[in-house]
């Protein structure tokens, strides 16, 4: 459905390495959210949103609680955010976001991953647009769109397909949109995050290039410094 479901793949944590990386991503993001304010999801909207995001990817309660307790304990770990545009196999384009305690290591690991599959890192992000993205079960598309507009939310698009609603808003309107949706009784999101979507999606038809692309995605899934991966390939 929509651009988001056509071009973005969610990690299924099929291997031990992928699951370990998934838990590490969740732990770092929850820790940072808890450190940025009160370490209580009832009083910290950012923390609550992050917890809901990772619960949607089957991160366990223990991982979430450990990250919050780590923040409560006054731990002084610091993670540096990074964002890279990259060129991959078959004309694929990527935006990769990192969250690492060692930005040099994160850069080297990413560069190595792309180079081995015939790609390379770029320096600009012109091929993607940043949006606030919500995906959830529902059929009342018109009602949701009307409510968001009447609430002065800067809406880009609301679409419905196969019992799933996708809402795209300006990144600056993400918090306001989430509040409106919550007020409408919508709190169980498949996706709720600020994301990068490609301006144009492609298909990789060459089987060898397609295999390289899939292998590259698998490698990125296993890198613990990688936080989010967005690409322009239809799957």
N, C-alpha and C positions, 0 to 999 in steps of 0.2 A: 504494500500500500504506500502511496506517496513516495517522495524521493528518499525519505529516511529508510524505509524498509527495502527499497530497491538497491541501495548502494552501501548500506552499512551492515557489517556482520558483527554479531555479539559473540563473545568468547563463550564456549561451552565447557571450558576447563576439563577437556577430555583426558589430559595426561597429568601426572603428578607435578611436573614442572609448570604447566599452565595453571593448575590449581594453586600452587605455591605463589606464583606471580600474581594471580587474582587476589589472594588474601593479602599479599603485601601492598598492592595498590589500594585496596579497601582500608587497610590499617593506616597507611600514611595519610590518606585523604580525610579519614575520620579524625585522626589525631590532630591534623592541622586545623580542621573545623572546630574541634573542641578547644584547642589552644587559642583560637581567634576570639573567643567569647566565653560565656558561661558553659562549662562542660556538662550541660544537661539539655537533652533534646527538647524538653518541654519549654525551655526558655531560650533556646538558640535555634532559630529557624534554619540557618545554614547547616548546622549539625544534623537537624532532623531530616532535611532534604538529602544530605549525603548518606545518612543511614538508610533511608528508603531506597535510594539508588542502588546501594550494594546489596540490600536484602533482595532486590529484584534480580540480582545475579547469583543468588543462592549462597551468599557469604554467611557463615554461621554466626549465631548470637555470641559465641565465645570470642570470636575474632573482633566483633564490634565492641564488646564490653572491655576487652583487654586494651584496645586503642583508647577508649574513653578514660579508663583507669590510669593509663600511662600519662595522659594529659593532666589528669587530676593530681598526679604525683609530682608535678612540677618538672618533668623531664625536659631537657633543653635541646633536644634534637632539632635540627633545622633542615628543611628540604627546600631545594631550589627548583622553581618551575622552569621548564624549557618548552619551546615549540619550534618544530621544524617542518618545512615542506620538503617532500622528497619525490623523486621520479623512480618508478618501479618498472617491472617487466610489462611488455605488451602495451606500452603507452599509459600505464596506470599512474595516478597521482595520489599522494598521501599527505595528510597532516598528522604528525605524531606529537603528542604532548608527553612530556616527561616530568617526573617529580622525584628528585634524587638528592642525596647528601653529597654527591660527587658529580658535578655537571660535566667534567672532562670524561669520566668513565661513561656516562650516559651517551655523550656525543660519539665517542669511539665505538661503542657497541652498536649504535644505530648506523654509523657509517659503514662498519664492517658488514652488518646484516644486508644493507642495500647493495653494497659493492659486490658481494658474493652472488647476488641474483641479477647482476647487470644493471643495477640502478645507481643513483647517487643522490646526495642531499642537496636541496636548493636553499635559497636564502629569502625568498619572498612568498607571500600567501595571497596570490591573485586569483587562484582557480577555485577557491572555496568561499562560502559566506557563513559567517557566524550567526546562529539563531538560538532562540530559546525553544526547546523541543519537548513536547509532551505527547505520549502515545498511551492510550488506555482503552479498555472495553467500553462500548457504548454505541448508540444509534441516533441519539438526539443532536445531530450535527448543527442544525439550524438554531436550536435553542442555545447551544453553547456559544456559537459564533455571535449571536445577538447579545447574549449576556456579557461577553468579553468586550464587545464594541461599546455597549452602553456603560460599561465600567471604565471607559477610556483607556483600555489596553491596546497597545500598538500591535495589532494583529496582522500577520503576513498572509496566513492561509489556514483554513480549517477544512479537513477532508475526511471522508468516511469511506471505508472499504472493508467488506467481509467482517462487519461487526466491530471494527476497530476505528477509533477516531484519532487523527493526528492533528496537533495544533502547532503552528509555527508562529512565534512572536519575535519582536526585536529583543536582543539580549538584555537591554536595559529594562524591559518589561517582564522579565522572567518571574521575579518575585511577586509582582502584582498579579500576573496571570495565574500563578500557582494559588495565590490566596483566593481569587475568584473561583477557580475550579474547586478548591476545598470547600468553599461556601456552598457550592452546588452539590456537595456530597461526593465529590470525586477525589479520592486519596490513594487509590491503588493504581499506580502507574507502571506500565511496562518500561517506559523510558521517561525520565524527567530530568533534563540537564541542559546546559548550554553547550551546543555542539557545533561542529563545522560540517556543512553539507556542500557537495560539489556543485558548481554552476552547470556542469554538464556531465552526465554519466556515460560510460562506454561499456562495450562488451569485448572481452578478449576471446577471439575465435581460434587463434593458433594454440594447439594443445600443449606444446612445449612451453610457451610463454605463460599459458594459464597455470601449468603446474608450478612454474617458478613463482608466480604470483601467490598461489596458495601456500607454497613452502615459506615464502617470505612472511606472510600473515601468521603462520604458525610460529616462526622464530620470534616475531614481535610480541606474540601472545606470551612467550616464555621469558621475556626480558623484564626483570623486576623494576627497572627504572622507568619503563614505559607505563604511562598512565592511561592514555586514550589514543586510539588509532581510528582515523577517518580516511576513506578512499573514494574513488570515483567509479568503481567497477560494479556493474550490475551482477547480482548473484541470485 
